[in-house]
């Protein structure tokens, strides 16, 4: 299934989960449970089981309930039963991602993905977070990873916004400008 399709399926469940979590005043518990369930779903054996049409959805719901039993209250238990009944357990990683994104938006927070050629020093991370917080008008948390293929600089992704300050990106733009063609390194 394509990412857009999964997002379309997951969005109403994430909205409902956040609404229930806010009503129950236990947003952190819901987020932890969704993240744990997403981890279970990403397991290759579980992923295979979820895509197998012959498996009874209620058995899958019971499986998740057993694995997550210490984290479940009646509302979260019902949520997973509904996901199982409508065969939406495969969407759990996207539901968890959207839940976090919507929670952050409500709290005026934003997690920004930062890829760099080398590990960023803590002082640089603090400066970058401050600049991005000013630009986006909210509290920013960085999720940093290294990608030597960038050659240098950073690539910042905040939702749909991408800021490419990488050497590779600059070279691609320069070559495209000179040749008048699109070019990929």
N, CA, C and O of each residue as an XYZ file, in Angstrom:
740
protein
N       0.847     -1.174      0.000
C       0.000      0.000      0.000
C       0.898      1.244      0.000
O       1.912      1.279      0.696
N       0.528      2.248     -0.769
C       1.312      3.470     -0.880
C       1.216      4.306      0.388
O       0.240      4.216      1.133
N       2.236      5.117      0.624
C       2.297      5.956      1.823
C       1.096      6.881      1.928
O       0.544      7.053      3.014
N       0.682      7.481      0.813
C      -0.482      8.380      0.834
C      -1.742      7.643      1.273
O      -2.550      8.178      2.032
N      -1.902      6.416      0.794
C      -3.073      5.622      1.162
C      -3.056      5.282      2.650
O      -4.085      5.358      3.322
N      -1.886      4.908      3.158
C      -1.760      4.577      4.580
C      -2.059      5.808      5.426
O      -2.735      5.704      6.450
N      -1.568      6.962      5.015
C      -1.822      8.203      5.751
C      -3.313      8.523      5.752
O      -3.864      8.922      6.777
N      -3.955      8.350      4.621
C      -5.397      8.602      4.531
C      -6.177      7.674      5.464
O      -7.128      8.101      6.118
N      -5.779      6.432      5.520
C      -6.429      5.466      6.411
C      -6.135      5.797      7.872
O      -7.027      5.732      8.718
N      -4.893      6.151      8.164
C      -4.452      6.344      9.552
C      -4.970      7.633     10.182
O      -5.215      7.674     11.388
N      -5.139      8.676      9.390
C      -5.478      9.994      9.942
C      -6.709      9.989     10.854
O      -6.614     10.498     11.971
N      -7.862      9.443     10.441
C      -9.022      9.501     11.350
C      -8.797      8.734     12.654
O      -9.329      9.114     13.698
N      -8.018      7.666     12.598
C      -7.724      6.910     13.822
C      -6.807      7.720     14.749
O      -6.988      7.720     15.966
N      -5.834      8.402     14.165
C      -4.945      9.239     14.974
C      -5.717     10.391     15.609
O      -5.493     10.725     16.772
N      -6.622     10.997     14.848
C      -7.454     12.085     15.371
C      -8.315     11.575     16.525
O      -8.415     12.221     17.568
N      -8.933     10.417     16.330
C      -9.786      9.846     17.380
C      -8.976      9.487     18.615
O      -9.419      9.724     19.739
N      -7.805      8.922     18.417
C      -6.954      8.556     19.556
C      -6.532      9.791     20.345
O      -6.556      9.787     21.576
N      -6.146     10.846     19.632
C      -5.737     12.071     20.324
C      -6.916     12.700     21.060
O      -6.759     13.179     22.183
N      -8.081     12.704     20.447
C      -9.267     13.262     21.103
C      -9.588     12.492     22.384
O      -9.894     13.092     23.414
N      -9.518     11.179     22.314
C      -9.792     10.359     23.504
C      -8.716     10.575     24.563
O      -9.017     10.689     25.751
N      -7.466     10.629     24.125
C      -6.360     10.840     25.064
C      -6.491     12.181     25.782
O      -6.262     12.276     26.987
N      -6.861     13.211     25.029
C      -7.045     14.527     25.649
C      -8.240     14.527     26.590
O      -8.188     15.141     27.655
N      -9.314     13.847     26.210
C     -10.500     13.777     27.069
C     -10.186     13.039     28.369
O     -10.671     13.409     29.438
N      -9.366     11.990     28.263
C      -8.995     11.199     29.442
C      -7.800     11.797     30.198
O      -7.427     11.317     31.268
N      -7.219     12.832     29.632
C      -6.030     13.483     30.202
C      -4.867     12.504     30.406
O      -4.194     12.508     31.437
N      -4.661     11.672     29.392
C      -3.534     10.745     29.451
C      -2.841     10.626     28.092
O      -2.601      9.526     27.595
N      -2.528     11.769     27.512
C      -1.876     11.813     26.200
C      -0.543     11.067     26.210
O      -0.290     10.299     25.282
N       0.324     11.252     27.210
C       1.606     10.518     27.183
C       1.425      8.999     27.189
O       2.178      8.281     26.531
N       0.430      8.512     27.930
C       0.195      7.073     27.975
C      -0.282      6.553     26.618
O       0.155      5.495     26.164
N      -1.180      7.302     25.976
C      -1.645      6.918     24.644
C      -0.470      6.906     23.661
O      -0.324      5.974     22.871
N       0.350      7.930     23.716
C       1.479      8.007     22.787
C       2.434      6.836     23.002
O       2.901      6.233     22.035
N       2.725      6.513     24.247
C       3.610      5.382     24.542
C       3.009      4.075     24.030
O       3.721      3.243     23.468
N       1.716      3.895     24.218
C       1.049      2.679     23.760
C       1.071      2.587     22.239
O       1.352      1.525     21.684
N       0.777      3.691     21.566
C       0.802      3.691     20.098
C       2.210      3.418     19.574
O       2.373      2.687     18.598
N       3.218      3.993     20.208
C       4.600      3.753     19.780
C       4.992      2.292     19.993
O       5.667      1.700     19.150
N       4.572      1.716     21.113
C       4.855      0.294     21.365
C       4.150     -0.578     20.335
O       4.741     -1.519     19.806
N       2.896     -0.270     20.050
C       2.139     -1.035     19.051
C       2.752     -0.888     17.661
O       2.779     -1.844     16.887
N       3.240      0.303     17.350
C       3.899      0.525     16.056
C       5.159     -0.328     15.953
O       5.452     -0.877     14.891
N       5.906     -0.441     17.049
C       7.109     -1.284     17.054
C       6.749     -2.745     16.821
O       7.433     -3.444     16.073
N       5.692     -3.201     17.449
C       5.221     -4.575     17.244
C       4.855     -4.771     15.773
O       5.211     -5.786     15.174
N       4.157     -3.819     15.200
C       3.691     -3.917     13.817
C       4.850     -3.952     12.832
O       4.763     -4.615     11.798
N       5.938     -3.244     13.139
C       7.095     -3.206     12.233
C       7.875     -4.523     12.217
O       8.660     -4.763     11.299
N       7.668     -5.376     13.220
C       8.361     -6.660     13.255
C       7.994     -7.437     11.992
O       6.812     -7.560     11.672
N       8.989     -7.966     11.264
C       8.698     -8.654     10.000
C       7.698     -9.808     10.133
O       6.850     -9.996      9.260
N       7.795    -10.574     11.216
C       6.871    -11.703     11.387
C       5.440    -11.198     11.591
O       4.496    -11.760     11.035
N       5.285    -10.155     12.374
C       3.947     -9.595     12.621
C       3.417     -8.953     11.348
O       2.239     -9.096     11.021
N       4.276     -8.252     10.636
C       3.864     -7.615      9.384
C       3.352     -8.654      8.386
O       2.349     -8.429      7.708
N       4.034     -9.778      8.301
C       3.593    -10.865      7.426
C       2.243    -11.399      7.877
O       1.351    -11.623      7.059
N       2.098    -11.600      9.168
C       0.842    -12.101      9.731
C      -0.317    -11.144      9.439
O      -1.418    -11.587      9.111
N      -0.077     -9.851      9.556
C      -1.127     -8.857      9.323
C      -1.578     -8.825      7.857
O      -2.734     -8.517      7.566
N      -0.672     -9.139      6.951
C      -1.034     -9.093      5.529
C      -1.624    -10.406      5.032
O      -2.017    -10.511      3.870
N      -1.688    -11.387      5.886
C      -2.227    -12.685      5.509
C      -3.743    -12.650      5.619
O      -4.267    -12.471      6.718
N      -4.470    -12.817      4.506
C      -5.929    -12.651      4.523
C      -6.684    -13.704      5.340
O      -7.806    -13.443      5.775
N      -6.106    -14.873      5.556
C      -6.809    -15.934      6.261
C      -6.831    -15.804      7.780
O      -7.512    -16.576      8.456
N      -6.097    -14.843      8.322
C      -6.021    -14.692      9.778
C      -7.254    -13.945     10.283
O      -7.641    -12.915      9.730
N      -7.855    -14.472     11.327
C      -9.040    -13.864     11.931
C      -8.651    -12.535     12.588
O      -7.758    -12.512     13.434
N      -9.298    -11.440     12.218
C      -8.948    -10.133     12.784
C      -9.075    -10.089     14.307
O      -8.310     -9.391     14.973
N     -10.022    -10.821     14.850
C     -10.192    -10.810     16.307
C      -9.013    -11.484     17.005
O      -8.644    -11.102     18.116
N      -8.420    -12.490     16.349
C      -7.218    -13.112     16.902
C      -6.069    -12.104     16.920
O      -5.293    -12.040     17.874
N      -5.979    -11.325     15.854
C      -4.941    -10.296     15.809
C      -5.163     -9.259     16.911
O      -4.215     -8.816     17.559
N      -6.416     -8.881     17.114
C      -6.739     -7.936     18.191
C      -6.351     -8.487     19.547
O      -5.812     -7.762     20.383
N      -6.621     -9.775     19.777
C      -6.247    -10.407     21.048
C      -4.728    -10.459     21.199
O      -4.201    -10.274     22.295
N      -4.025    -10.712     20.084
C      -2.567    -10.736     20.109
C      -2.020     -9.383     20.586
O      -1.177     -9.327     21.481
N      -2.507     -8.308     19.983
C      -2.052     -6.971     20.394
C      -2.430     -6.688     21.850
O      -1.647     -6.092     22.590
N      -3.613     -7.109     22.256
C      -4.054     -6.891     23.633
C      -3.151     -7.622     24.619
O      -2.854     -7.100     25.694
N      -2.714     -8.826     24.261
C      -1.815     -9.579     25.134
C      -0.437     -8.934     25.196
O       0.139     -8.782     26.273
N       0.086     -8.556     24.035
C       1.427     -7.961     23.986
C       1.457     -6.625     24.736
O       2.439     -6.308     25.407
N       0.391     -5.855     24.620
C       0.350     -4.509     25.218
C      -0.443     -4.465     26.524
O      -0.762     -3.379     27.008
N      -0.760     -5.606     27.094
C      -1.695     -5.689     28.225
C      -1.375     -4.725     29.364
O      -2.297     -4.158     29.951
N      -0.121     -4.522     29.689
C       0.238     -3.649     30.815
C       0.010     -2.165     30.497
O      -0.004     -1.329     31.401
N      -0.166     -1.846     29.223
C      -0.329     -0.450     28.817
C      -1.787     -0.085     28.524
O      -2.100      1.084     28.302
N      -2.659     -1.061     28.522
C      -4.024     -0.827     28.059
C      -4.991     -0.504     29.194
O      -4.977     -1.130     30.255
N      -5.823      0.487     28.934
C      -6.994      0.759     29.761
C      -8.193      0.418     28.870
O      -7.991      0.041     27.716
N      -9.415      0.534     29.352
C     -10.568      0.157     28.510
C     -10.644      0.914     27.177
O     -10.986      0.319     26.155
N     -10.334      2.192     27.174
C     -10.424      2.974     25.930
C      -9.385      2.520     24.911
O      -9.706      2.357     23.734
N      -8.150      2.313     25.347
C      -7.114      1.868     24.422
C      -7.368      0.441     23.966
O      -7.089      0.101     22.817
N      -7.887     -0.387     24.839
C      -8.226     -1.761     24.474
C      -9.283     -1.766     23.371
O      -9.158     -2.499     22.390
N     -10.315     -0.954     23.530
C     -11.366     -0.840     22.517
C     -10.793     -0.307     21.201
O     -11.173     -0.771     20.126
N      -9.893      0.651     21.282
C      -9.259      1.220     20.098
C      -8.567      0.119     19.284
O      -8.731      0.055     18.066
N      -7.795     -0.745     19.951
C      -7.102     -1.818     19.244
C      -8.061     -2.871     18.725
O      -7.812     -3.462     17.674
N      -9.140     -3.117     19.429
C     -10.154     -4.050     18.934
C     -10.766     -3.519     17.644
O     -10.987     -4.275     16.698
N     -11.042     -2.210     17.607
C     -11.609     -1.606     16.391
C     -10.611     -1.656     15.233
O     -10.986     -1.948     14.097
N      -9.351     -1.372     15.524
C      -8.339     -1.461     14.469
C      -8.276     -2.883     13.901
O      -8.163     -3.074     12.691
N      -8.352     -3.860     14.780
C      -8.318     -5.259     14.327
C      -9.562     -5.588     13.514
O      -9.466     -6.181     12.440
N     -10.721     -5.206     14.020
C     -11.989     -5.523     13.353
C     -12.029     -4.966     11.930
O     -12.514     -5.627     11.012
N     -11.518     -3.748     11.755
C     -11.537     -3.115     10.429
C     -10.240     -3.333      9.647
O      -9.997     -2.693      8.624
N      -9.420     -4.247     10.151
C      -8.148     -4.613      9.495
C      -7.263     -3.390      9.243
O      -6.782     -3.167      8.132
N      -7.067     -2.618     10.288
C      -6.259     -1.406     10.193
C      -4.997     -1.468     11.056
O      -4.320     -0.454     11.226
N      -4.673     -2.640     11.599
C      -3.498     -2.745     12.461
C      -2.206     -2.419     11.704
O      -1.249     -1.930     12.304
N      -2.169     -2.683     10.411
C      -0.982     -2.373      9.620
C      -0.695     -0.875      9.592
O       0.439     -0.468      9.340
N      -1.694     -0.066      9.844
C      -1.526      1.389      9.816
C      -0.975      1.938     11.132
O      -0.772      3.147     11.246
N      -0.732      1.089     12.120
C      -0.300      1.573     13.439
C       0.954      2.450     13.412
O       0.976      3.461     14.115
N       2.001      2.125     12.643
C       3.154      3.038     12.624
C       2.772      4.448     12.149
O       3.259      5.442     12.688
N       1.912      4.524     11.153
C       1.487      5.838     10.650
C       0.536      6.510     11.634
O       0.584      7.729     11.797
N      -0.325      5.740     12.291
C      -1.206      6.316     13.314
C      -0.363      6.928     14.425
O      -0.638      8.039     14.878
N       0.664      6.204     14.865
C       1.549      6.715     15.926
C       2.271      7.986     15.473
O       2.399      8.940     16.241
N       2.741      7.993     14.222
C       3.447      9.169     13.698
C       2.520     10.384     13.636
O       2.893     11.478     14.058
N       1.321     10.186     13.112
C       0.361     11.288     13.007
C      -0.091     11.766     14.384
O      -0.265     12.967     14.592
N      -0.283     10.844     15.325
C      -0.652     11.200     16.693
C       0.409     12.145     17.275
O       0.084     13.189     17.842
N       1.685     11.757     17.124
C       2.777     12.591     17.646
C       2.793     13.956     16.965
O       2.956     14.985     17.621
N       2.625     13.957     15.665
C       2.646     15.211     14.906
C       1.509     16.141     15.347
O       1.722     17.342     15.510
N       0.308     15.593     15.540
C      -0.836     16.410     15.961
C      -0.665     16.882     17.409
O      -1.026     18.010     17.744
N      -0.117     16.016     18.262
C       0.133     16.413     19.652
C       1.128     17.560     19.698
O       0.939     18.531     20.430
N       2.187     17.440     18.912
C       3.191     18.501     18.868
C       2.580     19.805     18.368
O       2.877     20.875     18.900
N       1.736     19.721     17.360
C       1.094     20.933     16.831
C       0.218     21.579     17.902
O       0.216     22.801     18.045
N      -0.527     20.763     18.657
C      -1.363     21.293     19.747
C      -0.513     21.973     20.813
O      -0.917     22.981     21.392
N       0.663     21.414     21.066
C       1.547     21.931     22.109
C       2.532     22.976     21.573
O       3.426     23.421     22.293
N       2.362     23.359     20.314
C       3.274     24.308     19.660
C       4.712     23.789     19.704
O       5.649     24.516     20.031
N       4.851     22.502     19.364
C       6.157     21.861     19.299
C       6.310     21.231     17.925
O       5.324     20.927     17.253
N       7.554     21.039     17.516
C       7.827     20.468     16.210
C       9.102     19.636     16.290
O      10.123     20.097     16.801
N       9.035     18.408     15.780
C      10.241     17.586     15.662
C      10.741     17.738     14.241
O      10.008     17.497     13.281
N      11.989     18.138     14.116
C      12.598     18.411     12.825
C      13.681     17.371     12.570
O      14.550     17.144     13.412
N      13.618     16.739     11.396
C      14.637     15.769     11.006
C      15.821     16.527     10.416
O      15.657     17.357      9.522
N      17.010     16.234     10.924
C      18.223     16.885     10.444
C      19.210     15.798     10.033
O      19.619     14.973     10.850
N      19.584     15.810      8.758
C      20.611     14.888      8.262
C      21.853     15.692      7.968
O      21.787     16.762      7.362
N      22.988     15.170      8.400
C      24.257     15.844      8.173
C      25.311     14.823      7.776
O      25.174     13.632      8.056
N      26.360     15.298      7.123
C      27.430     14.410      6.686
C      28.196     13.844      7.875
O      28.696     12.721      7.823
N      28.285     14.620      8.936
C      29.002     14.203     10.147
C      28.118     14.474     11.355
O      27.142     15.218     11.270
N      28.469     13.863     12.477
C      27.728     14.068     13.717
C      27.810     15.553     14.099
O      28.890     16.145     14.112
N      26.648     16.140     14.407
C      26.600     17.556     14.778
C      26.966     17.719     16.254
O      26.483     16.976     17.108
N      27.811     18.684     16.537
C      28.191     18.973     17.919
C      26.981     19.529     18.668
O      26.141     20.197     18.066
N      26.879     19.264     19.970
C      25.741     19.767     20.751
C      25.549     21.288     20.646
O      24.413     21.758     20.587
N      26.627     22.047     20.621
C      26.507     23.506     20.515
C      25.858     23.899     19.190
O      25.031     24.810     19.151
N      26.231     23.214     18.099
C      25.637     23.503     16.794
C      24.161     23.107     16.790
O      23.327     23.824     16.238
N      23.839     21.962     17.408
C      22.449     21.526     17.490
C      21.596     22.561     18.219
O      20.472     22.845     17.807
N      22.131     23.125     19.305
C      21.391     24.147     20.065
C      21.145     25.383     19.207
O      20.040     25.926     19.197
N      22.177     25.830     18.485
C      22.012     27.005     17.619
C      21.004     26.730     16.503
O      20.152     27.568     16.208
N      21.106     25.569     15.895
C      20.194     25.209     14.809
C      18.758     25.137     15.328
O      17.833     25.623     14.679
N      18.580     24.535     16.488
C      17.235     24.439     17.074
C      16.673     25.826     17.358
O      15.485     26.064     17.138
N      17.501     26.740     17.840
C      17.042     28.102     18.135
C      16.627     28.830     16.851
O      15.602     29.511     16.822
N      17.429     28.683     15.791
C      17.110     29.333     14.510
C      15.805     28.762     13.945
O      14.952     29.509     13.465
N      15.657     27.451     14.006
C      14.440     26.817     13.479
C      13.209     27.159     14.323
O      12.110     27.319     13.792
N      13.401     27.269     15.638
C      12.284     27.651     16.517
C      11.797     29.044     16.149
O      10.593     29.303     16.126
N      12.731     29.934     15.864
C      12.354     31.299     15.476
C      11.632     31.286     14.125
O      10.636     31.986     13.939
N      12.135     30.495     13.197
C      11.527     30.440     11.867
C      10.118     29.847     11.913
O       9.212     30.362     11.257
N       9.920     28.763     12.685
C       8.633     28.073     12.710
C       7.709     28.561     13.819
O       6.539     28.183     13.862
N       8.224     29.394     14.714
C       7.385     29.961     15.762
C       6.900     28.960     16.794
O       5.798     29.086     17.328
N       7.733     27.963     17.071
C       7.362     26.976     18.087
C       8.627     26.325     18.639
O       9.727     26.529     18.125
N       8.447     25.546     19.686
C       9.566     24.813     20.273
C       9.985     23.710     19.303
O       9.139     22.984     18.781
N      11.291     23.586     19.064
C      11.802     22.623     18.092
C      12.679     21.582     18.785
O      13.537     21.905     19.607
N      12.435     20.328     18.426
C      13.285     19.225     18.851
C      13.931     18.658     17.603
O      13.256     18.439     16.597
N      15.232     18.421     17.659
C      15.935     17.886     16.503
C      16.038     16.367     16.590
O      16.327     15.813     17.651
N      15.803     15.712     15.477
C      16.044     14.274     15.325
C      17.184     14.164     14.321
O      16.966     14.228     13.112
N      18.394     14.000     14.828
C      19.586     14.056     13.980
C      20.044     12.670     13.546
O      19.982     11.701     14.303
N      20.507     12.611     12.301
C      21.127     11.388     11.785
C      22.218     11.792     10.808
O      22.190     12.886     10.245
N      23.176     10.901     10.615
C      24.271     11.211      9.696
C      24.040     10.512      8.360
O      23.483      9.416      8.291
N      24.490     11.186      7.298
C      24.400     10.663      5.938
C      25.632     11.164      5.188
O      25.612     12.268      4.643
N      26.705     10.367      5.150
C      27.944     10.805      4.493
C      27.736     11.196      3.024
O      28.538     11.944      2.464
N      26.668     10.697      2.402
C      26.386     11.031      1.006
C      26.066     12.504      0.781
O      26.068     12.969     -0.359
N      25.792     13.241      1.855
C      25.509     14.673      1.709
C      26.772     15.479      1.433
O      26.696     16.628      0.998
N      27.929     14.882      1.685
C      29.246     15.475      1.474
C      29.582     16.557      2.497
O      30.750     16.697      2.862
N      28.626     17.307      2.960
C      28.817     18.369      3.947
C      27.509     19.127      4.089
O      26.587     18.935      3.296
N      27.423     19.985      5.095
C      26.216     20.762      5.316
C      25.114     19.933      5.953
O      25.355     18.842      6.470
N      23.887     20.473      5.907
C      22.754     19.773      6.518
C      21.540     19.802      5.593
O      21.395     20.681      4.744
N      20.673     18.807      5.789
C      19.394     18.730      5.117
C      18.357     18.684      6.225
O      18.369     17.772      7.053
N      17.457     19.666      6.247
C      16.467     19.799      7.309
C      15.085     19.530      6.736
O      14.708     20.089      5.706
N      14.323     18.657      7.423
C      12.960     18.353      6.987
C      12.022     18.577      8.163
O      12.138     17.934      9.206
N      11.084     19.510      7.969
C      10.065     19.809      8.978
C       8.708     19.656      8.309
O       8.198     20.590      7.689
N       8.130     18.466      8.443
C       6.868     18.205      7.760
C       7.069     18.233      6.264
O       7.860     17.454      5.732
N       6.363     19.124      5.568
C       6.460     19.235      4.115
C       7.563     20.192      3.672
O       7.819     20.332      2.476
N       8.207     20.842      4.614
C       9.243     21.827      4.287
C      10.616     21.174      4.337
O      10.977     20.533      5.324
N      11.380     21.343      3.257
C      12.736     20.808      3.190
C      13.686     21.975      2.930
O      13.514     22.736      1.977
N      14.683     22.098      3.790
C      15.730     23.109      3.630
C      17.024     22.371      3.331
O      17.596     21.729      4.213
N      17.488     22.460      2.083
C      18.667     21.702      1.666
C      19.893     22.603      1.654
O      20.113     23.367      0.714
N      20.680     22.500      2.708
C      21.936     23.235      2.798
C      23.111     22.292      2.664
O      24.210     22.592      3.133
N      22.886     21.138      2.019
C      23.954     20.149      1.873
C      24.832     20.501      0.681
O      24.387     21.176     -0.247
N      26.070     20.046      0.708
C      26.988     20.262     -0.409
C      26.458     19.531     -1.639
O      26.515     20.058     -2.750
N      25.941     18.315     -1.441
C      25.392     17.563     -2.565
C      24.246     18.342     -3.224
O      24.185     18.426     -4.451
N      23.346     18.908     -2.427
C      22.229     19.685     -2.963
C      22.703     20.911     -3.715
O      22.173     21.237     -4.777
N      23.704     21.597     -3.167
C      24.242     22.788     -3.841
C      24.889     22.419     -5.170
O      24.733     23.135     -6.158
N      25.621     21.293     -5.197
C      26.230     20.848     -6.448
C      25.167     20.495     -7.482
O      25.300     20.829     -8.659
N      24.121     19.824     -7.038
C      23.039     19.468     -7.963
C      22.382     20.711     -8.545
O      22.097     20.760     -9.741
N      22.140     21.718     -7.704
C      21.521     22.956     -8.203
C      22.464     23.691     -9.150
O      22.019     24.241    -10.157
N      23.764     23.708     -8.840
C      24.734     24.400     -9.678
C      24.848     23.707    -11.043
O      24.862     24.375    -12.076
N      24.927     22.388    -11.049
C      25.028     21.649    -12.305
C      23.753     21.835    -13.124
O      23.815     21.999    -14.343
N      22.609     21.811    -12.463
C      21.342     22.027    -13.154
C      21.258     23.407    -13.758
O      20.747     23.566    -14.867
N      21.754     24.419    -13.048
C      21.725     25.792    -13.538
C      22.628     25.944    -14.763
O      22.230     26.558    -15.753
N      23.841     25.387    -14.701
C      24.808     25.522    -15.791
C      24.346     24.751    -17.029
O      24.440     25.250    -18.150
N      23.844     23.526    -16.814
C      23.482     22.699    -17.967
C      22.027     22.895    -18.413
O      21.648     22.500    -19.516
N      21.231     23.501    -17.554
C      19.818     23.664    -17.885
C      19.035     22.382    -17.751
O      17.887     22.299    -18.187
N      19.661     21.362    -17.140
C      19.017     20.062    -16.989
C      18.989     19.660    -15.511
O      19.777     20.142    -14.698
N      18.082     18.789    -15.205
C      18.032     18.207    -13.864
C      19.141     17.169    -13.763
O      19.377     16.415    -14.707
N      19.819     17.130    -12.627
C      20.928     16.211    -12.457
C      20.910     15.667    -11.043
O      20.649     16.406    -10.094
N      21.183     14.394    -10.897
C      21.187     13.771     -9.569
C      22.516     13.103     -9.326
O      22.995     12.325    -10.152
N      23.115     13.407     -8.185
C      24.397     12.756     -7.827
C      24.119     11.415     -7.204
O      25.051     10.703     -6.831
